[in-house]
């Protein structure tokens, strides 16, 4: 399946990699008057189908977030709070190993301002953003917000009118967007329905697994038998048992309803939760406490007064009584299912998918928890085939504890990255997981015993197989200490860039021949020599009489990394890049400021202030293309040897292109 998706993605990326310069976002603006001195300035973008714009909150080490600049604010107006934005979607990018926050179809940004200069007639603001489809484009756009005549305020307290006055300053682009094409992120937005079903099924499996705990498992035959024996007939008993299961599902779902209210009050609440350092620390502590509880150090229970009241209510009989029986199960068994509930809650909230995602996850968890009760109500003859309760239930509980402990460090890692402390870098995180799952392996093999474990004369076949699986997983993690990608768990550890050795152990080899580097060059991927300045690279190419290969690339360019990892790594391609061409890598997303004397304004009014903007403008004006990566072979007169190519994942095709251009070099 992955190969099929990759092939499809490759075809689309290649097919679109050489399109003309595009402008997939149409911007309009308006001003909303709140009082005589306060206004909302609103930027609305209409995004073409299949394109998406990245949020200002998209995490570091991934795509480029939206950035806003407000001109001449000092002495004229004050910004009140930060720019607010419409709800965004979230998608994990397995190349950058970070989540991406993006908008589809449309996006709205709103900034509240307070005017301090009553003579002010307009406000200028600009946005730098990234918009992606099969390729990505870095763009900027400047807005001019016309203000109504401002009366001098007689009080500092603004009076907000109930009927918001709107001054429409809808405009077309006065300034053509900056078009720096970046290649396609490998994780395109998936179909929402498929994603929701995945969440539901995973949560359902979590709820089902929670039934194999000492608090819940023994209740299954007791509860089903109670309904079947106490009812007038078997049909009625089955109905009551199924209704009991439905009540469990409803209770789990109802827990999430307040979050829909919170989301209605603040649309950004889930994005704030998912990125909030202290919330992640809180979940780390909760998961750790739950894990220690599962190990048998103590029991986490709900207040006995609450469980007694609910249990008394269950004696009323009828549908109400059954509902309170279901509630009693959840309360009484909280010490076992509480950690599982916390896991579903924590991962759902941290996914930043909103209250809907949380509700679907809890709905799935409820179904999983209720499934055995409903199944055995329909097939009571199978009750006798259920494994007997015993010490194996505590083993399951302890296994859950180890998993809970490992996942706790994901939340701590989020907090560490948010604070940029570098205390829990990738190597440390992987080491902790190796220790946790190594200890789990020893436990399953009977080398470690915990307080509530039964004496073992031997281990069962199932426990032995689970131990082997845990040990294999532990061994799989070990190469991650030396920079292995660990694709099976790519969503959990920090990205490779957030580590002690971003290039893995041995990365220092890149600097072994540092003294042999030409002036102005540096070692890059695969120990290639590359120039980051165009003129310097061209001069060197003339001195060694070799053709020039321009690599229009970017630090945050996914397809650039795919080309480097999958195509440039081929021995035949790498040999050409090392020996037959002079490589010039021009980074279109380099944010380093140009010296003042090198900054300029283009004929169409674009400000070129950074190295990235300089190379992006060069690519657009010289080659009439804004795709990244873009590869150009040139002779020493700076003329193209053949037609430039964009993302070309087929090794043979790229190799043929290289050889064709080099063969034409005089």
C-alpha positions in Angstrom: 0.0 0.0 0.0 2.8 2.4 0.9 4.5 1.7 -2.5 1.3 2.3 -4.3 0.7 5.7 -2.5 4.4 6.6 -3.1 4.1 5.8 -6.8 0.9 7.9 -7.1 2.5 10.8 -5.2 5.6 10.6 -7.4 3.6 10.8 -10.6 1.6 13.8 -9.3 4.7 15.6 -8.1 6.5 15.1 -11.4 3.5 16.0 -13.5 3.1 19.3 -11.6 6.7 20.0 -10.9 7.1 22.1 -14.0 4.0 24.2 -14.0 4.1 27.9 -14.6 4.2 30.3 -11.7 0.9 30.1 -9.9 -1.0 32.0 -7.3 -3.4 29.6 -5.6 -4.6 31.9 -2.9 -6.8 35.0 -3.6 -6.7 37.5 -0.8 -9.4 40.0 0.3 -9.5 42.2 3.4 -11.9 44.2 5.4 -12.1 46.3 8.5 -14.6 45.7 11.4 -15.2 48.7 13.6 -15.5 47.8 17.3 -15.4 51.3 18.8 -14.2 54.7 17.9 -10.6 53.6 18.4 -10.6 49.8 18.1 -10.9 47.7 14.9 -10.5 44.2 13.7 -8.5 44.0 10.5 -9.5 40.8 8.7 -7.5 39.0 6.1 -9.4 36.3 4.2 -7.9 33.9 1.7 -9.7 31.8 -0.8 -7.6 28.7 -1.4 -7.9 26.8 -4.7 -8.9 23.1 -4.5 -6.3 20.6 -3.3 -4.0 23.4 -2.1 -3.5 24.1 1.6 -1.9 27.0 3.5 0.1 26.4 6.7 -0.9 27.9 10.1 1.2 30.3 12.1 1.3 27.6 14.8 2.6 24.7 12.7 5.5 23.2 14.7 9.1 23.9 14.0 11.3 21.6 11.9 8.4 21.2 9.4 6.7 23.4 6.8 7.0 27.1 7.0 4.4 28.8 9.2 2.5 31.9 8.3 4.2 35.1 9.6 2.6 38.5 9.9 4.3 42.0 9.8 2.5 45.2 10.6 4.2 48.3 9.3 4.6 51.7 11.0 2.7 50.7 14.2 4.7 52.8 16.6 2.9 56.0 17.4 0.0 55.1 15.2 -1.7 52.0 16.5 -1.3 49.2 19.0 -1.7 45.4 18.3 -4.1 43.9 20.9 -3.3 40.2 21.4 -2.0 37.9 18.6 -3.4 37.2 15.2 -6.4 34.9 15.5 -7.0 32.3 12.8 -9.9 30.1 11.6 -9.7 26.4 12.7 -7.0 24.4 10.9 -6.5 20.7 10.2 -3.7 18.6 11.4 -1.7 15.9 9.5 1.5 14.0 10.6 4.4 14.3 8.2 6.5 11.2 8.4 9.4 12.8 6.5 9.9 15.8 8.8 8.5 13.7 11.7 6.3 16.5 12.9 2.7 17.5 12.7 1.5 19.9 10.0 -1.3 22.4 10.7 -2.9 23.7 7.5 -6.1 25.2 6.0 -8.1 24.1 3.0 -10.6 26.0 0.8 -10.4 29.2 2.9 -8.6 30.8 5.8 -9.3 33.9 7.9 -6.8 35.8 10.0 -7.9 38.6 12.3 -5.9 41.1 14.3 -7.4 43.5 16.8 -5.8 47.0 16.8 -6.3 50.2 18.8 -5.7 53.4 17.0 -3.5 55.9 18.9 -3.1 58.5 16.1 -6.5 59.9 15.1 -5.1 61.1 11.8 -4.2 57.6 10.7 -6.1 56.7 7.5 -4.8 53.3 6.7 -2.8 50.3 8.0 -0.4 48.2 6.0 0.3 44.6 6.9 1.9 41.7 5.1 1.8 38.0 5.4 4.6 35.5 4.5 3.1 32.0 4.1 3.5 28.6 2.4 0.9 27.1 0.2 1.2 23.5 -1.0 -0.3 21.0 -3.5 2.0 18.6 -5.3 4.6 21.4 -4.9 4.8 24.1 -2.3 5.1 27.8 -2.8 6.4 30.4 -0.4 4.4 33.6 -1.0 4.0 37.0 0.6 1.2 39.5 0.2 0.7 43.1 1.4 -2.7 44.4 2.5 -3.7 48.0 2.8 -6.6 48.5 5.3 -8.5 51.8 4.8 -9.8 53.2 8.1 -12.9 55.3 8.5 -12.6 58.8 9.9 -11.5 58.4 13.6 -13.1 60.6 16.2 -10.9 61.5 19.2 -11.9 59.2 22.0 -13.1 60.8 25.2 -12.4 57.7 27.3 -9.9 54.9 27.2 -12.6 52.3 27.7 -13.8 51.1 24.3 -17.6 50.8 23.7 -18.2 47.7 21.6 -21.3 48.1 19.4 -23.7 45.2 19.1 -24.1 45.8 15.4 -20.6 45.6 14.1 -19.9 48.2 11.4 -17.9 46.8 8.5 -15.8 48.8 6.1 -15.0 46.6 3.1 -11.6 47.2 1.7 -11.7 44.2 -0.6 -8.7 44.4 -2.8 -6.8 42.6 -5.5 -3.1 41.9 -5.3 -1.2 45.2 -5.3 1.9 43.2 -4.9 2.4 39.8 -6.6 3.0 37.1 -4.1 6.5 35.8 -3.5 6.6 32.5 -5.3 9.3 30.2 -4.0 8.3 26.7 -4.9 9.0 24.0 -2.4 8.5 20.4 -3.2 5.5 18.4 -2.0 5.2 17.3 1.6 4.9 13.6 1.4 1.9 13.4 3.7 -0.9 15.0 1.7 -4.1 15.6 3.5 -5.9 12.2 3.8 -9.6 11.7 3.4 -11.1 12.8 6.7 -13.5 9.9 6.8 -10.7 7.4 6.6 -8.9 9.2 9.4 -11.9 9.3 11.6 -12.5 5.6 11.1 -8.9 4.9 12.0 -9.2 6.8 15.3 -12.5 5.0 16.1 -11.1 1.6 15.5 -7.9 2.2 17.4 -9.9 3.5 20.4 -12.3 0.5 20.1 -9.3 -1.8 20.4 -8.1 0.2 23.4 -11.5 -0.2 25.1 -11.6 -3.9 24.3 -8.1 -4.4 25.7 -9.3 -2.6 28.9 -11.8 -5.5 29.5 -8.8 -7.8 30.1 -8.0 -6.3 33.4 -8.8 -7.6 36.9 -11.5 -5.0 37.5 -13.6 -5.6 34.4 -13.0 -9.2 33.1 -14.6 -11.0 36.1 -17.7 -8.7 35.7 -18.5 -10.0 32.2 -20.0 -13.4 33.0 -21.5 -12.1 36.3 -23.3 -9.2 34.6 -24.5 -11.2 31.5 -25.8 -14.1 33.8 -27.5 -11.6 36.0 -29.5 -10.1 33.2 -30.4 -13.5 31.7 -31.5 -15.0 35.0 -33.4 -12.0 36.4 -35.4 -11.3 33.3 -38.8 -12.8 32.4 -37.4 -14.4 29.3 -34.2 -14.7 27.4 -35.1 -12.1 24.8 -35.8 -9.6 27.6 -32.5 -10.5 29.3 -30.5 -10.1 26.1 -32.2 -6.7 25.4 -31.3 -5.6 29.0 -27.6 -6.7 28.5 -27.3 -5.0 25.2 -28.9 -1.8 26.6 -26.4 -2.1 29.5 -23.6 -2.0 26.9 -25.2 0.9 25.1 -25.3 2.8 28.3 -21.5 2.2 28.7 -21.0 3.7 25.2 -23.2 6.7 26.0 -21.5 7.4 29.3 -18.1 7.4 27.5 -19.4 9.7 24.8 -21.1 12.0 27.2 -17.8 12.7 29.0 -16.7 14.6 25.9 -19.7 16.9 25.6 -18.3 19.7 27.7 -15.4 20.0 25.3 -17.8 20.8 22.5 -19.0 23.7 24.7 -15.4 24.8 25.3 -14.7 24.6 21.6 -17.7 26.8 20.9 -16.3 29.4 23.3 -12.8 29.3 21.8 -12.1 27.7 18.5 -8.4 27.6 19.3 -8.7 25.7 22.5 -7.6 22.4 21.1 -4.6 23.9 19.3 -3.7 25.6 22.6 -4.0 22.3 24.5 -2.0 20.3 22.0 0.9 22.8 22.0 0.8 23.9 25.6 3.9 23.0 27.6 2.2 22.7 30.9 -0.7 20.6 29.6 1.9 18.1 28.2 3.7 18.1 31.5 0.4 17.4 33.3 -0.4 14.4 31.0 3.2 13.1 31.6 2.6 13.2 35.3 -0.9 11.6 35.0 0.4 8.8 32.7 3.3 8.1 35.0 1.1 7.9 38.1 -1.3 5.6 36.3 1.7 3.4 35.2 3.0 3.1 38.8 -0.5 2.2 39.9 -0.7 -0.6 37.3 2.6 -1.9 38.6 0.9 -2.4 42.0 2.3 0.4 44.1 -1.2 1.7 44.9 -4.8 1.6 43.7 -6.5 4.6 42.1 -10.2 4.5 43.0 -13.1 6.9 42.9 -14.5 8.1 46.2 -16.5 5.3 47.9 -19.4 7.7 48.7 -19.8 8.3 44.9 -19.8 4.6 44.0 -22.2 3.8 46.9 -24.7 6.5 45.7 -24.6 5.3 42.1 -24.9 1.6 43.2 -28.0 2.5 45.3 -29.5 4.2 42.2 -29.0 1.0 40.2 -31.4 -0.8 42.5 -34.4 1.2 41.1 -34.8 -1.3 38.3 -35.9 -0.7 34.7 -33.9 1.3 32.2 -32.8 3.9 34.8 -31.5 1.1 37.0 -29.5 -0.5 34.1 -28.0 2.9 33.2 -26.7 3.3 36.8 -25.4 -0.2 36.7 -23.3 0.8 33.7 -22.1 3.9 35.6 -21.3 1.8 38.6 -19.1 -0.5 36.5 -17.1 2.5 35.2 -16.7 4.0 38.6 -15.8 0.8 40.5 -13.4 -0.4 37.8 -11.8 3.1 37.5 -8.5 1.8 38.9 -8.2 -0.4 35.8 -9.9 1.5 33.0 -8.9 5.0 34.3 -5.4 4.8 32.7 -6.9 3.6 29.4 -9.4 6.4 29.5 -6.5 8.8 30.2 -4.6 7.4 27.3 -7.5 8.0 24.9 -8.2 11.4 26.4 -4.6 12.5 26.3 -3.8 11.4 22.8 -7.0 12.8 21.4 -6.6 16.2 23.0 -3.0 16.2 22.0 -3.9 15.4 18.5 -5.5 18.8 18.2 -8.3 17.4 16.2 -11.0 19.2 18.1 -13.9 18.0 20.2 -15.2 15.8 17.3 -12.0 13.7 17.3 -12.3 13.3 21.1 -15.9 12.3 20.9 -15.2 9.7 18.1 -12.3 8.3 20.1 -14.4 8.0 23.3 -17.2 6.5 21.3 -14.9 3.9 20.0 -13.5 3.2 23.5 -17.0 2.8 24.8 -17.9 0.3 22.1 -14.7 -1.7 22.8 -15.5 -1.8 26.5 -19.1 -2.7 26.0 -18.5 -5.2 23.2 -17.9 -8.4 25.4 -21.1 -7.7 27.4 -23.2 -7.4 24.3 -21.5 -10.3 22.5 -22.0 -12.8 25.3 -25.6 -11.6 25.9 -26.3 -12.7 22.3 -24.3 -15.9 22.6 -24.5 -16.9 26.3 -23.5 -20.5 25.5 -20.0 -19.3 24.9 -19.6 -17.9 28.4 -18.3 -21.3 29.6 -15.4 -21.0 27.1 -14.0 -17.8 28.6 -10.6 -18.2 30.2 -10.8 -18.4 34.0 -9.8 -15.3 36.0 -6.3 -15.6 37.5 -2.9 -14.2 37.8 -2.7 -13.6 34.0 -5.1 -10.7 34.5 -2.5 -8.9 36.7 0.1 -9.6 34.0 -2.0 -7.9 31.4 -2.4 -4.9 33.8 1.4 -4.7 34.3 2.0 -4.8 30.5 -0.4 -1.9 30.2 1.6 -0.1 32.9 4.8 -0.4 30.9 3.1 0.8 27.7 1.6 3.7 29.7 5.0 4.6 31.1 6.6 4.7 27.6 3.8 6.9 26.2 4.2 9.3 29.1 7.5 10.3 27.8 6.0 11.4 24.5 4.2 14.2 26.4 7.3 15.1 28.3 9.1 15.2 24.9 6.5 17.6 23.6 7.1 19.9 26.5 10.8 19.8 26.1 10.6 20.7 22.4 8.2 23.5 23.3 10.6 25.0 25.8 13.6 24.2 23.5 15.5 22.8 26.5 17.1 19.9 24.7 16.9 17.8 27.9 15.0 15.0 26.2 16.7 14.8 22.9 16.1 11.9 20.5 18.9 9.7 21.9 17.7 10.2 25.5 14.1 9.4 24.5 15.1 6.3 22.6 17.3 5.2 25.6 14.3 5.5 27.9 12.1 3.4 25.6 14.9 0.8 25.3 15.0 0.6 29.1 11.2 0.5 29.5 10.6 -2.3 26.9 13.7 -4.1 28.0 12.3 -4.2 31.5 9.0 -5.4 30.1 10.8 -8.2 28.3 12.5 -9.3 31.6 9.1 -9.1 33.3 7.4 -11.3 30.7 10.3 -13.8 31.0 9.7 -14.0 34.7 13.0 -12.3 35.7 11.1 -9.4 37.4 8.2 -9.8 39.8 5.9 -7.1 41.1 3.7 -6.9 44.2 0.5 -8.5 42.9 2.1 -11.2 40.7 1.3 -14.9 41.4 4.2 -17.3 42.0 5.4 -18.7 38.6 6.6 -22.3 38.2 6.8 -21.7 34.4 5.6 -19.1 31.9 2.9 -19.8 29.4 3.4 -20.0 25.7 1.4 -16.8 25.2 3.5 -14.9 27.7 6.7 -16.3 26.2 5.7 -15.1 22.7 4.8 -11.7 24.0 8.2 -11.5 25.7 9.9 -12.4 22.5 8.0 -9.7 20.7 8.9 -7.1 23.3 12.6 -8.2 23.2 12.6 -7.9 19.4 11.1 -4.5 19.6 13.7 -3.5 22.2 16.5 -4.6 19.9 14.9 -2.8 17.0 15.1 0.5 19.0 18.9 0.2 19.7 20.1 1.4 16.3 18.1 4.6 16.9 20.9 5.7 19.3 23.1 5.9 16.2 20.7 7.8 14.0 18.5 5.0 12.5 15.1 6.4 11.4 13.0 3.9 13.5 10.1 4.3 11.0 7.8 2.0 13.1 7.7 4.6 15.9 8.4 7.8 13.8 5.4 9.6 15.4 6.8 9.3 18.9 10.5 10.3 19.4 11.7 13.8 18.7 12.9 14.4 15.1 16.4 13.6 14.1 17.2 17.3 14.0 16.4 17.5 17.8 19.3 15.3 18.8 22.9 15.3 20.0 24.0 14.0 16.6 21.7 15.3 13.9 23.5 13.2 11.3 23.9 10.2 13.5 27.2 8.7 14.8 29.8 9.1 12.1 28.4 12.4 10.9 31.7 13.9 11.9 33.1 12.2 8.8 31.7 15.1 6.8 34.4 17.3 8.2 37.3 14.9 7.8 38.6 16.6 4.7 37.6 20.1 5.7 41.0 21.5 4.7 40.6 20.3 1.2 37.4 22.3 0.6 37.5 25.0 -2.1 37.0 28.5 -0.7 33.3 29.2 -0.2 32.3 25.5 -0.3 31.0 23.2 2.4 30.3 19.5 2.8 26.7 18.6 2.5 24.6 15.4 2.3 26.6 12.2 1.3 29.8 14.1 1.8 29.2 16.1 -1.4 31.0 19.5 -1.9 28.5 22.2 -2.4 28.5 26.0 -2.8 25.8 28.1 -1.3 26.6 31.2 -3.2 26.0 31.3 -7.0 28.8 33.5 -8.1 31.4 31.7 -6.0 30.3 28.4 -7.4 30.4 29.6 -11.0 33.9 31.0 -10.6 35.1 27.7 -9.1 33.5 25.7 -12.0 35.4 27.9 -14.5 38.6 27.2 -12.6 38.2 23.4 -12.8 36.4 23.4 -16.2 33.3 21.4 -15.1 29.6 21.9 -15.8 27.5 23.5 -13.2 24.5 21.8 -11.4 22.3 24.3 -9.7 20.2 22.7 -6.9 17.3 25.0 -6.0 16.5 23.5 -2.6 15.3 24.3 0.9 15.9 23.3 4.5 12.2 22.5 5.0 11.7 20.9 1.6 10.4 17.3 1.8 11.0 16.3 -1.8 14.5 17.7 -1.7 15.2 15.3 1.2 13.6 12.4 -0.8 15.7 13.2 -3.8 18.9 13.3 -1.6 18.0 10.1 0.3 16.6 8.0 -2.5 18.2 9.3 -5.8 21.4 11.0 -4.9 22.4 8.1 -2.7 22.6 5.8 -5.8 26.2 5.0 -6.5 26.1 6.0 -10.2 24.4 9.3 -9.4 26.6 10.0 -6.4 29.7 9.4 -8.5 28.7 12.0 -11.1 27.8 14.5 -8.4 31.1 14.1 -6.7 33.4 14.0 -9.7 31.8 15.4 -12.9 29.9 18.6 -11.9 30.2 21.6 -9.5 27.2 21.6 -7.2 25.6 24.9 -6.2 22.8 24.6 -3.6 20.6 27.6 -3.4 18.3 27.6 -0.4 15.0 29.5 -1.1 13.9 29.4 2.6 17.1 30.8 4.1 15.9 33.4 6.6 19.3 35.1 7.0 19.2 38.8 6.4 21.1 40.1 3.4 23.6 42.9 4.1 21.8 46.3 3.8 23.7 47.1 0.6 22.5 43.9 -1.1 18.8 44.4 -0.2 16.7 45.7 -3.0 13.1 46.1 -4.3 12.1 44.4 -7.6 10.3 46.2 -10.4 7.0 44.9 -9.2 7.6 46.1 -5.7 8.8 43.0 -3.9 11.3 43.5 -1.1 14.3 41.2 -1.3 15.7 41.3 2.2 16.9 37.7 2.9 19.2 35.2 1.2 16.2 32.9 0.6 14.2 35.6 -1.2 17.3 36.5 -3.3 17.6 32.9 -4.6 13.9 32.6 -5.0 13.7 35.7 -7.1 16.7 34.5 -9.1 15.0 31.2 -9.9 11.8 32.9 -10.9 13.3 35.6 -13.1 16.0 33.5 -14.7 14.2 30.2 -15.2 10.5 31.2 -15.0 9.9 28.4 -12.5 9.3 28.2 -8.8 9.4 24.5 -8.1 11.7 23.0 -5.4 13.7 21.1 -5.9 14.7 22.3 -9.4 17.9 21.1 -11.0 19.6 23.1 -13.7 22.7 22.0 -15.7 24.7 24.9 -17.2 27.9 25.4 -19.1 30.6 27.9 -18.1 28.8 30.7 -20.0 25.8 30.0 -17.7 23.6 28.6 -20.5 21.4 25.6 -20.0 22.8 22.4 -21.3 19.3 20.7 -21.3 15.9 21.3 -19.9 15.8 21.7 -16.1 14.0 19.0 -14.1 12.1 19.2 -10.9 11.3 16.3 -8.5 12.5 13.2 -10.4 12.3 10.1 -8.1 13.1 7.6 -10.8 16.8 7.0 -10.5 17.4 5.9 -14.0 15.5 8.9 -15.4 17.5 11.4 -13.3 20.8 9.6 -14.2 19.9 9.8 -17.9 19.2 13.5 -17.5 22.5 14.1 -15.8 24.4 12.2 -18.5 22.6 14.0 -21.3 23.5 17.4 -20.0 27.1 16.6 -19.2 27.6 15.1 -22.7 26.7 18.5 -24.2 29.3 20.3 -22.1 32.1 21.7 -24.3 
